[in-house]
Structure formats: C-alpha cells, structure tokens
Amino acid sequence: MTAAPTVVAISGSLRDESTTQVALDHALDAAEDAGAETELIDLREWDLPLFDPDDRDRGEADELRRVVGAADAVLLGTPVYHGMVSSALKSAFDYLGRDEFEDTTVGLLATAGGGSYAPTLEHLRTGVRTVHGWTLPHEVGIRGASSAFDDAGAFVDPDLEARVRKLGQMATEYAVVDPRTG
C-alpha cells in the first residue's frame, strides 16, 4: 500500500483574521478529502527572523527546511501587498531552496484586498521555477478577499470555493507525479 502524500501549506499572512489562511485551510481540507496528510505552517507561530544570507540557520530555519523538504506537495499562500508577495512569505521562502523544492509539486494562492493578484502569482511562479519546483497550472487568486468568506469562514461564492478545493485536490493528485517522467 502506498503511503498518503503529504501536503504542506505555508501561510504568508501575519494578520489575525487572515483570509489567506482561511483559504489555505479550505485547500488543505480538500487535500485531506483526496487522501493526503496535511500540515499548515502559520508563519505567525514560527521563529523566522528576516532572512540574512550570512546566517541561513536563524531561528527555526532548520525545522522549516525539514518540514517543507519532507512534503510531497507545497501550497504557498500570500496576501497581495503592492502587487507582490508578503515579506513574511518571501523571507520564509528565502530560507528554503532547491533541496526543498526540486521536483516538488507547488500550488499557488493569492488573496487581494482589491482586484489585482496576477503579478503576485507570477512572482511566486518565478521563485518556484528558480528552485526547480513544479507549479500546478491551476492557481487561485481571490479578489476582494475580505468579503469572500462569511463570519464562520465559509466561502460566499461556491465557484470560488470549488477553485480553492481544486487546488488542494490537484496538489494531492500530482504530489506523486515525477515532473521529469510524467
């Protein structure tokens, strides 16, 4: 019997009422429903000082590399700040590299207060490609994220919910695909 794939999500939001984290929770629920074991890395709970290339082992960097390196698939979620990824996610990503991402399936999710998330997803794709990760062609951008969920954290729009769930399902399905051989 084949072991269940592991899907790890990294939430790049430090906000207490994080729509990024709520969306990632929905994606992870779908990954679990598809048979994956899941883990959420909430960067608010990690000791990861701003990345310093002269000291790559600060705080819990080794543990972050261990968890992400052991994952079969990774979901990267970020709020959109000025068209870019959050500094928290960028700094965490800088602690990681090819050892953690090479040939790993990566799903991307961006939550925008307004309407533009495309440049943020492109920045994430570029970063993942640089460390030889394999990004899923299905990505999720959420416009007007503050109104995308009700008070209980449920999606208001069932089509958006389906897109987020598809991200988690695809991360699970393609976690075991070797992008070099198909």
TITI-393927 format. One record per residue: y, x, z negated of N, C-alpha, C in turn. Coordinates in steps of 0.02 Angstrom, whole numbers, plus 32768, in hexadecimal, padded with zeros to 4 digits. Example, Ala and Ser with C-alpha at 12.3 -4.5 7.8 and 13.67 -1.06 7.14 Angstrom:
7EE482947E7A7F1F82677E7A7F5B82947E7A7F9082827E9E7FCB82AC7E9B800282857E76
END
This chain:
7FC5802A8000800080008000803E802C8000806E801C802980AB8042802F80DB802F7FF780FB80617FDA812C80547FA5816880307FC1818780087F9681C47FE47FAB81FB80167FB88223800B7FEC825B80387FF8829080307FC182B580647FB682EB80637F85832E805F7FAA8356802D7F98839880247FB583CB802D7F7C83F8805D7F85842B806C7F54846F805A7F72849780357F4C84DB80247F62850D804A7F36854080657F57857780867F3285B5805B7F3A85CF80437F02860C801B7F03864880497EF98673804D7F2B86AD80787F2986EA80577F0A86E1801F7EE887187FFC7EC88719800A7E7E875380177E63875A80207E1B87797FE27DF987827FAE7E1F87A07F707E06876E7F497DDC87857F2D7DA487597F057D79873E7EC87D9E87677EA57DC387537E6A7DE987487E807E3287187EAA7E3D870F7ECA7E7F86EA7E9D7EB0870C7E8B7EE686EA7E657F1B86B97E927F4086C77ED37F4386997F027F6286567F017F3E86597F047EFB861C7F047ED585F87EC17ED9861C7E8A7ED985FC7E487EE085D77E457F2385F77E5B7F5985D77E5A7F9A859A7E887F9B859F7EC37F7E85657EF07F7B852C7ED17F52853D7EAE7F1D85087E8C7EF584E27E5A7F2185067E357F4B84E57E067F7984B87E2B7FAB84D17E647FC584A87E8B7FF4846A7EA67FD184727EBD7F9384387ED67F6E84067E9F7F5E841F7E637F4F83F27E2A7F4483C87E1D7F8283E77E217FBC83C27E167FFB83917E4F800683A37E8C7FF483757EC47FFB83387EBA7FCE83447EA37F91830C7E947F6382E07E5D7F8082FF7E297F9A82D97DF37FB882AE7E0C7FF382C67E41801482A17E5E804C826D7E91803682687E9C7FF482347EC87FDA824A7F0C7FC1828A7F187FBC82A37F597FA682AC7F5B7F5A82A97F977F4082C27FA47EFC830A7FB97F0583367FA17EDA837D7FAD7EE4839F7FCB7EA783D77FEB7EB4840180057E7E844980047E9584767FF07E6984BD7FF27E7684DC802C7E51850180557E748529808A7E558570806F7E518583805D7E1585C780457E0785EF80827DF1861A809A7E1C863D80D97E0D866A80D57DD0867880997DB7869E80937D78867580AD7D3E863480AD7D44860880C17D0D85F081097D128605812C7D4485EE81707D4F862581A27D3F861181DC7D24863F82137D188640823F7D56866C822D7D84867482537DC286BE82647DCB86D3829D7DB1871982B07DBA872982B87E04876982B87E14877E82C37E59875A83007E74873F82FB7EAF871783317ECD874083717ED2872283A77EBD873F83EA7EC2870B84167EE48718842E7F2186E684567F4586D384977F2286FC84AD7EF386EC84E97ECD86BE84DA7E9286B3849B7E83868784877E4C866384467E5F862F844D7E88860B84137EA385DB83F27E7185D7840C7E3585A883F27E0485CA83D27DC8860783BB7DD2862D839C7D9B860F83597D87861783497D48860283087D3085B982F97D4085AE82BE7D5B856A82A77D6B855982B07DB5857682E37DD4856A82F07E1C852082FC7E2A84FE83227DFF84B7832E7E0B848E82EE7E0A849E82C17DDB847A82817DD6848A82557E1384C882557E2A84DA82307E6684B1824A7EA284AE828B7EAA848782A77EE1843D82967EDB842382957E9E83DD82837E9483CF823B7EA883F9820D7E9083EE81C67E9D83F681B77EE8842B81CF7F06843781C17F4D840381E57F7883F182227F6583C082487F8B837B82287F8A836B82047F55832981E37F508327819F7F73836181867F87836481447FA6834A81467FEE832A81108002831581088048834E80ED8073837B80C7805383B680AD807583EF80AA8043842B80B1805D846780B080338499807F805184B78057802684EE802B803A852E8049801D855F8054804785A0806C803085D28033803485EF80227FFC86207FEC7FFA866380057FE086987FF1800286DB80077FED870E7FD07FF887407FCE7FCB877A7FA67FDC87A37FCD801087CC7FAA803487F77FC98066883A7FD88046884C80178043888E802B802A88B28050806288E78032807C890F805080B288E4806380EE88B3803880FD88898043813788528077812D8849808E80F0881880C380E287EA80AF80A987B880DA809D878A80CF806587AE80DE8024879480C37FEE87B180D17FAD87A8811A7F9A87D581337F7187CF81797F5B879081837F31877B814F7F0C873F81557EE3870181607F0F86FB81387F4586C181407F7186C581837F97870081947FAE870781D37FD386F4820E7FA7870B820E7F6986FA82457F3C86AF82487F2E8690820E7F228648820C7F16862382257F548639820F7F8F861A82247FCE861F826F7FD78657828C7FC2866082D57FC8862F82FC7F9D861882E07F6685E583017F3D85A183017F60859982D57F91855A82CE7FB5855E82F47FF7852582F8801A8526831A805A84E7830D808284D8833C80AE849F833680DA845D832F80B484578353807C8419834F8055840A8307803F843E82E180318435829C801984328269805284528277808A8459824480BF8432825180FF841B828D810B83FA829B814B83C1826A815783C4824881918392821681A6838A81DC817783BD81CE814F83BD8196812183E2815B814183C78120813A83E780E38153842280D38125845C80C58143849880B7811D84B98078813884C68048810B84EB800C811C85328010810285617FF3812685A77FF9811585C67FB4810885F17FB280D486137F7480C286597F8680AB868A7F6180C486D07F6A80B086F07F27809F87157F25806887377EE8805487837EF4805987A57EC7807C87EC7ECF808888127E958068884A7EA7804888757E73802D88967E4C806688A47E6E809C88C27E4F80D6888D7E45810C889D7E5B8148886F7E4E817E88507E8A81A088687EC6819288507EFF81B8881F7F2A819087E37F3081AB87B17F5B818C87907F8B81BE879E7F8281FE877C7FAA823287867FF5822A87C3800D821D87CB8056821487A3807181D9879E804881A48778805E8169872E8066817A87128036819D86CC803B81B186C2807681E086F28084820B86EC80BE823886EE80FF82108719810381DE871A814081B386D6814A819286B9811381788677811981588642812F818A8642811081C68611812481FA8617816E820A865481858212865F81CC8222864481F981EB865381E881AD863B8210817585EF8212817285CF81D9817C858681D58179856781FD81B2858281F681EE8568821D8226856E8268821A85A4827D81FA85B082C481EC857A82E181C0855F82B98192852982D1816684E582BB817F84E282A681BF84A3829681E28480825881C884A7822A81AB848A81E98199848881BD81D68463818681D1845A815782088478811481F384B28103820F84D380C481FC84B5808A822284AC805481FE84958016821D84CA7FFD824D84B67FE1828584E87FC582B285097F86829684E97F65826785057F2B8246852D7F42820A856F7F36820B859B7F4781D485BE7F0881BE85DB7F0A818285FE7ECF816986447EE2815486747EBE817086BA7EC1815986CD7E7C814186ED7E7A810787017E3A80EA874D7E3880E6876A7E0C810E87B37E00810C87C47DD180D287FF7DDA80B688147DAD808187E17DA8804A87C77DE28034878E7DE48006879B7DBF7FC487D87DBC7FAE87E67D9A7F6E87D77D507F7187D47D337FAD87C47CEB7FB3877F7CE07FD387577D157FD987167D0F7FF986E07CF47FC986EE7CF67F8886BD7CE27F5586DA7CAD7F2786AE7C827F0D86C67C537EDB86C57C757E9686D77C507E6286DB7C6D7E1F86997C877E0486617C6F7E1F861F7C857E0986057CC07E33862D7CD67E6486187D0E7E8E85F07CFA7ECB85EC7CBA7ED985C97CA27F1585F87CA37F5085DD7CB07F8B86057CAF7FC786207C697FD5865D7C657FED867A7C26800286637C168049865C7C49807286497C4180B985FF7C5480C285D47C2480D4858D7C3380DC857F7C65811485A97C678148859F7C98817E85AB7CDF816585DD7CE7813B85EB7D29811E85B27D3E80EE859A7D0E80C885617D1C809C85257D3380C585197D1280FC84E07D25812784E97D6C814285267D7E815485327DC3816E85257DF78138853B7DE980FB85317E1880C484E77E1D80B384C57DE580B1847D7DE580A384577E0B80DA846D7E028119844D7E26815084547E728147848C7E88812B84957ED0811F845F7EE980EE84547EC580B884217ED8808883DB7ED580A583CD7EA180CD838C7E9A80ED837F7ED4811E83B27EE3814783AA7F19817883A37F5D815783C67F68812083BF7FA780FC83777FAF80E583587F7980CF83137F7B80B982E47F8580F482EE7F5E812882C37F62816382C47FA7818482FF7FC3818A8306800381AD8304803F817F82FA8034813E82F5806C810F82BA809A811E8287807E813C824B80A58149824680BC8191827980B081B9827980C581FF8295810B82038270813782248287817A823082B38178826E82F5818382688320817C82A2831081AE82D982EA81E282CA82D8821382FD829F81FA8329827581CD830E823B81B68334823A816B834082658146831E826780FD8327823780DD82FD
END
